[in-house]
């Protein structure tokens, strides 16, 4: 639900207050080199603009804070703006849908930081490592976390929508199954009862022409044959109301009855039918299988139509096994007594065509020579398809897996780079420490060669020249050394200035929060 405008403004204000706190207190706690008041005010103002833009324009908000961090430190890492950089990167991943603009922004920040380190950096190698580690570990890592969070919420919403859709589909499927069951029952009644009524009419016709039958019995047999034919037509019209044209009728057959038994029962009823079983052309359909039941239905419908519309015509039912399926061919000759089709007929053949073609088979029905032929081919693969389970729904894990892989990769690379940068920082800081006892022994006018014997390997990378008690002597080469090996805190520094090959000045630069007490302490020991 969309938040109201006061709620959005209140959230932005709270975000700005939380991010401005370290920017205002880091200098006072000695975690940063002291900055002028106007720089602190400008930084807080930029954070306020970023908090205001973070909802509508998260990429612009992150870019502002990244530019502020680069301005404060070429290596991008500052206690004042580092938390804000990570928070805005997290909001960028959470609120921005596209990844390409964010990746381009990260690349631009990396290029700008590299250029600034090359131009104004004191020690480019470790500063570049710190900048790269901060970019990956403090920007890309939170951004990926935001994207993971965003996609998790989207997947949760999609999951609920999918669940609702599946419930609707289940209701539709239930209704569809009910309608299909009604159509199946109607089709089965049409085929079974129509076939049996046709056989009854066929038997009554044979009884009508039987020799030695009394005239009144012959008339009764004729009436029975006509009644059976009329019942078949009425059944056809009634069942047509229950059937649905777009439903695929189920290929059902009487339990246990095979094609050969169907043909034998029709022959016993007086239908002149000949059975031709499968030869050497290939295997026939599996007895009792889905394909065999569908072929049974095709043969039953064809025999029923022959008995109704071509009474007395010879019929041949042939089964041909193929390598990939089974065919049944029902062919009848010309009828002995012509009989026209009733209006509305032919739906049985249309239903057979739909049933056969729906499983990948072929169906043909039409005149053949002086009679009629019905041919149906059903593939054997129908058996496997009928028992195969439908594939399950596609899982919603691809996007989450991609984000998780990128998240883990960025975390690993960031940890390695930050570890290397920290190791280099610790090495440089530890090897730029001048022991206070050695400092007190130094005397002005001592040659440079003698002074360098007690100096550490390196001088500091970021000399605190702005905290020095006096300006550097003109034309002198001044070097700064740490008075302690403590890390991540402000410590006292020693400044040694050389000119004309001799030591011309030595001063103590007190740590943040002290005035001249530290300098006086070391000067007392040096006297």
N, C-alpha and C positions, 0 to 999 in steps of 0.2 A: 504494500500500500504506500502511495506517495505521501511523503511527510509534508507537513504544512511549512509555510515560509518562516514563521518564528522558530519552529523546531530546527530547520536547516541553519538559520542564523545562529541559534544557540549552539548547535553542534560545531559550526565553524569557529565560533568564539572560544569554545572549550579546547578545540584542537590548537588554535593559535596560542592560548595561554600555556598549554602543556609544552609546546615546542619552543616558546620564547623563554621559558624558565632556564634551561641550560645555556641559552645564548646570553642571558644576563648574569648568570652566576659563575660561569666557567672561569672568567678572568679574575673574579674576586677570590675564588678558591685556589688559584694558582695552577689551574689545569691548562691555561692558555697564556701566551704572552700578552701583556696588557695592551689594550687598544684604546684609541681616543673615544670619547663619548659619542661623537657623531657617527662613527662606524658601527657602534653597538645599536644606536637608534635606527640607522639605515638597515641593518640586518633584521631587527625586529619588524620594521615596516615591510620588508620583502617577505618575511614569514607571514605577516597578516594578509598580504595580497595572495600568496600561495594558498593559504587556508581558505580564502574566499573563492578562489578558482578551482579548488581541488574537486568539487563535485561536478561542475559543468565542463571544465577544461583540465582534467588531471595531468595531461601531458605538459601543458603550459606551466602548471604549478610545479611539477617536478623540474622542468627546465630552469625556472627562476631560482629554485633552491640549489640546484647543481651549479648554476653560475655564481651564486653567492658563496658556495663552498669553495669553488675554484679561486674566487677573488681573495678569500681569507687564507687559503693555503694551496700551493700548487699541487700538493699530493692529495687533495680532496678530503683529507681526514682532519677534522677538527672536532673537539668536544662540543663546541657551541652549536654547530650545524649538522654534525653527523647523525644524531637521532632524527632530526627533521628530514634529512635526505632519505633515510631508510623508511620513514613513515610515508612520505610522498611516493616513494617507489612502490610500497605496498598498495597504496590507494590507486596508483596508476594501473597495476595489474588487476585490481578489484573492479575498477570502474570503466576501464577502456577495453572495448571488445577486440580491437585489432592489435596484433603483436608487432607488425612491421614498423609502425611509427615509433614505438618504444625502443625497438632494437636500433633503429637509426639514431634516436636520441642518445642512447647509451654510447654508440660509436662516436657521435659528435662530441660528447663529454670526454671520452677517452682521448680523442685527437686534440681537443683544446687543452686538456691537462698535460698531455705529452709536449705540446708546443710551449706551454708556459714553463714547464720544468726545464726544457732545453734552453729557454731564453733567460729565465731568472733563477733557476734552481741552483742551490749551492753544491749539492752532491746528487747528480741526476739519477744514477743507478738505483740507490735505495729509495729515492723519492718516487721513481716510476713504479717500483715494485709495490710501494705502499698505495699509490694511486690505483694501480691495476687491481690489487687485492680489495681496496675499498669499493671500487666500481663493481666488481663481481660479488663480493661478499656483502656489501652494504647497499647495493642497488639492484643488481640482477637477481640475487637470492630473494629479497623481499618481493620483488616484482613477480617472480615465479610463484611465490607463496600466495600472492594476491590472485593471480590467474587460477591457481589450483582451487582456492576458496571460491572464486566466482564460478568456475566450471562445476564444482561440487554442488553449489546452490542450483545452477541451471539443470544439472542432471537430476537433482532431487525433484524439482518442479516437473521436468520431463517424465520422471518416473511416475509421479502422481497422475499426470495427464494420460500416460500410457495405461496405468491401472484403470482409470475411468473408461478409456477407450476399449480396453479388453472386456470390461464389464458390459459395455454396450454391445460389443461384438458377440459376447457370449449369449446375451439375450436374443440378438438377431439370429445367431446360429441355432438357438433352441427353437425359435419360431420357424426358421427355415427347415430344421429337421422335422418339425411337426407337419409342415406342409408337404415335405418330401415323403414322409411316411404315409400321408393321406394319398399322395399320388402313386406311391408304390402299391398300396392296397388296391387302389382303383385299377392300376395296370395289371396287377396279378389277377384280379377278378375278371378283367376283360379278357386276358389271355386264357386263363384256366377254364372259366365258365363258358367263354365263347368257343373254346376248343371242344369241350364236352358236349355243348349243345349242337355243334356241327356234327359231331360223331353220332349223336342221337338222331339228328335229321338224316344222316347217312344210313343208319340202321333202319329207320322208318321207311326210307325210300327203297331199300332192299326188300323189306317186308311187303311193301306195296306191290312189287312186281314178282313176288314169289308165286310159283304155280300152285294150284289147288286151294287157293285162299278164297273164302266166301266174299261175295261182293260187298256186304256190309263191313267186313273186316278190312277189305282193301280200301274202302272209303275212310275207315277210322285211321288206317295207317297213313293215308294221304293227309288227313287232318292233323295227325301228330307231326308229320314232317313239316307241314306249313306252320304249325304252332311253334315248333322248335326254331324254324327260320325267323319267324316274327319275334320270338323271345331273344334271339341273338341280336336282331337289329335294335330292339328296345334296350337291351343291355348295353349295346354300343353307345347309344345316345345318352343313357343315364350316366354311364361311367365317364363320358366326355365332359360332364359337368364337374366332376371331381378332379379330373386330370388338369395339370398345368402344362402349357405348351413349352415353357422354358425349363421345366424340370427334366433331369436325366433319369429315366426309370431305372430302378435297380434290377440287375440281371438275376432274377430269382427263378427257381424251378421247383417242382415237387420234390420233397426230400427223398433222396435215394434213386430217383429215376434218371437213367442215362439216355443218351440219344437213341441207342439201339432199342431200349425198352419203349421209348416214345413211338418209334416207327412200328414196332411189333404191335402195340396197342391200337394204333391207327389201322393197321392191316386187319386185325381181328374185328374191327368195326365195319369192314367192308371197303375201305379205301385201297385202291390198287397201287400200293407203294412198294418200291424195291429198295433195299438197304445195301449200300456199298461202303464197307468199312475202310479205314485208312490202310493204304498199301505200304510200299517201300519208300514212299517219297519223304518220309520223316516221321518223327514222333507225333502222336495225336495229343490233344489237350489232356491235362491231368484229370482223371476221373474225380468228380466232386469238387473240382477247383472252380475258381471264378470264371475262367475262360470257358470251361465246359458248360457251366450253367448259362452263360450268355449265348453260346451256340445252341443249347437246348431250346432257349426261348425263341431264337431265330427260326429254328426248324418247326417249332410248334405253331408259330404265327403263320409260316408259309403253308403248312399242312391245313390249318384252319381256313385260310383263304382259298386253297384249292378245293376243299370240300364245299365251300359256300358258292364260289363263283365258277368252278369248273368241275361239276359233279361227274364222276365216272372217268375223268382223265387219268391216265397213268402218271405216277409220280416216282421220281428217283431222288433219294437222299444220299449224297456222297460226301464222305469226310476225307480230306486230303491233308496229311501232315506235312509241314514244312520245317526247315531248320530253325526258323525264328517264330513259328506260330502254327495255327491250325485254321483250316478253312472248311466251311460246310456249304454245299451247293444243293439247292432244292429246285428240281426242274420238273415241270408238268407239261403234258402234251395238250392237244386241243380238247376242249370239253365235248363230251358226247351230247349233252343238252345245254344249249346256250342259256346263260343267265346273266343279266346285267347287274352291275354293282349298284348298291343302294347309295343314296345321296349321303354325302359326308364321310364316305369310306376313305381308307388310306392312311388314317392316323396311326394305325398299328405299325405300318412300315416306316412312317416318319419317326415314331418313337424308337424303333429298332435302329434306324440310321444314327439318331442322336446318341444312343447307348453305345453302339460299336465305335463310332468315330471319336467319342469322348475318351476312350482308352487307347487311342492310337491305331485302331483297326480301320478296315475299309468295308463298305457296304454297297452293294449294287442290286437293284431290283428293276425288272423291265421285261418286255416281250422277248421271247427267244424262239426263233423258228415259228411254229404254229401255236406255241404255248407261252409259258411264263417261267422266268428263272429268278431265283433269289440267291445271292452269293454273299457270304460274310467271312471276313478274315480277322482273327483276334490274335495279337502277339502273345507269346508266352511270358514276356516281361511283365504282363499284367499281374501275374502271381506275386512277383516281388514288390510291385508298386502297391498292391492292395494291402500288404503287411508292413510296408515301410512306414516309419513314424515321420510325421512332418517336421521339418527343421524348426528348432526353437527360435525365439526372438533374438535378434542381434543384440549382444551385450553393450551397455553404455560404458565401456572401459577404455576405448582407444584414446579419446582425448585426455582422460585422466592419466593414462599410462605415459603419454607423450610429455605431459607437464611434470609427472613424477620423475621421468628420466632426466629432463632438463633441470629440474630442481636438484636432484642428486648430483648431476655433473657440475652445476654451478657451485654447489656446496663444497664438493671435493676440490675443485680448482681454487675456489676462494680460500678454503682452509690452507691449502698448500702455499698459495701466494702470500697470505697473511702471515703464515708461519715463517716463510723465508724473509719477508719484510721485517717481522719482529726480531728474527735472529740477527739480521744485518743491523737493525737499529740498536739492539743490545750490544753487539760487537763494537760498533762505532762509539757508543756512549761509554762503554767500559774502557775503551782504549784511548779516550781523550781526558782521562782523569789525572790531574796533577795533585800529588799528595800535599796537604797543607804543610807538613814538615819540610818538604823540598822547597815549597814556595817561600817559606820564612828564611831559608838559607841563601836565597838569591839576593845579590847586592847590585845596586845600580852601577853601571860602568863595566860590568863583567862582559867579556867577549862572548859573541854569539856561540862560538864553538863550545865553550865551557858550559853555557846555559843549556844547550841542546842535549848535553849528556844526561840531564835529569828530567828532561821533558818527555811526555808520553809520545806514542807513535803518531797520533793524529791530534789536530785541534777540532773544536766543535763545528758542526755543520751550520747551525743557526745561532750565531753569536748574539748575545743580548746587548747590543751596542746602545740601545735606547735607555737601558737602565744603568749605564756606566756613570759613576759619580762625576767624572770630568770628561771633557771632549778628548778625543785622541790627539796626540801631538802631531803637528803638521809635518808631513813628509816621513812619518814613522810607519813601520810595518807592525801592526798590532795583531796579536794572536790571543784567542780565548780558550781557556781550558776549564773543565768541570772540577769542582772541589770535592765531589762525591759521586759514587757510581749508582745512586738511586735512579730508578726509571719511572717515567710518567709523573714526576713531581718536579716542582721548581727547586733548583739547588743554587748554591753560590758558585760564581765563576771567578777565575783569575784572568786578568788582562796583562799581557806582557808586550811591551812596545820596544822595537829595535830600530836603531838608526846608526849609520856609520859603523856597522859591525859590532855594536855594543848595546847592552840593555839600558834604555834611557827612561823607562817608566814601568811601574808595576802597581796594579790597583786590584781591589776586590770589588766585584759586581754582586751586590747582595741579591738573594732570591726574592721572589715576589712576596710582599707582605712585610719585609724588613726595611729599615731605613739604613742608618749607618752603623748599627751595632755589629753586623757581621764584619764589615770592613775594619772597624776599630779592634775587633777581637784578633784578626789575623795580623794587623799592624803591631799589636802588642807583642805577639810571638816573634815578629820579624826584627824587633829591636834588640 
